[in-house]
Amino acid sequence: MINYFINCVGLHCSFKTKKSLNKLQHKTTRNAIKKLKESKTKKEAGKLFPGVVSLIDKLAKKNVIHKNKASNLKSTLSKLK
């Protein structure tokens, strides 16, 4: 019973860590998307676009966001550049 309790505590700690990292990456991506949408020129948007797409793909790969949502975001952002 003690081993079970120790494993659960360890799993809970790793869950908290993963959750906080996922939230950080998601927030970073959302900020990058906002910056891309607020960019003044097409040239500036063109420079930011590949990095934002990369961040979106990473979130989809880690199942932080659904792959269809990632595809929809990339499609919407590609129309801006």
Secondary structure, 3 states (H helix, E strand, C coil): CHHHHHHHHHHHHHHHHHHHHHHHHHHHHHHHHHHHHCCCCHHHHHHHHHHHHHHHHHHHHCCCCCHHHHHHHHHHHHCCC
